[in-house]
């Protein structure tokens, strides 16, 4: 079953599809050049936000199409987006190695992945940090936006802010590990360098998925 067929089956929103495809393209670009488990990384990143709908604040136009889908997702998978993603991945029938990678993706996992994660886990987490709603961005741009949203949401809370900065430091450490002695540099990861991969990944086949009901 192709990833596009899976997205259609689960009625994944267009912006989430595009985000996952772009993140997977960044992961594939790095994995291919470092000789890592390309397919595991690609599958992980093509699925890493499948449950995100459960926390989306839908605008008026989106509600017309996705409000019922969102309700169904919450009833079936719960209200935690990460747990919803893991349940969907299990339903699809991904491998244990992909499940392990999925559980390492996300800003909240940065410190432990930097300290103890495999290189594949670090690539998955890093790739997600290089894409925002507009496309490929630098880590600095992503962090600046994250700080702004963090302050708007949390206000000034020293302990929470310190944790945010510790995670930023960890992701910079992950970037250093990935690109140490590597001919590809972070600044060379751009829309132009991943666009062809995005187009290829639209038809990427997820091996032997379970029957999705």
Helices and strands as residue ranges (DSSP letters): H 3-9, H 14-34, H 38-47, G 52-55, H 60-77, H 81-92, H 96-102, G 107-109, H 110-116, H 119-129, E 131-132, E 135-136, H 139-154, H 158-179, G 186-188, H 191-201
